[in-house]
């Protein structure tokens, strides 16, 4: 069964039994997660990539030789957008690369998404489908549903 979860995400082949309450504070939007009570800033918060981030990026994109976006000239500040937009040939390749991650690495990435330091806005919807499917199969439905909700509320990529 395919359920339309948002205009941003075309269709996910999952049922998303998530409830949340959105609170607005100025220009920031906070989502209160009903699944596990985690308050998540859904605005993108750029960060400097840590050693662990770089290890994961090299595992996902061993061909990466430069941490600067060729289009914008800005250093990468997240893992998923450059993986999707610079290194993966298509959504299937993106999903296959993500399958290289251990459950521990997926949980680390999920923690970055939860706290808003991993940007999802520039990841195309068809690429997110593969990531959400992987989360659902490896970390469970609550984790997948939480990422869908965060993705729906994230700032879209500037064009």
Buried (B, 14 or more C-beta within 10 A) or exposed (E): EEEEBBEBBEBBEBEBEBEBEEEEEEEEBBBEBBBEEEEBBBBBBEBEBEEEBBEBBEEBBEEBEEBEBEEEEEEBBBBBBBBBBBBBEEBEBBBBBBEEBEEEBBBBBBEBBBBBBBBBBBBBBBBBBBBBBBBBEBBEBBBBBBBBBBBBBBEEBEE
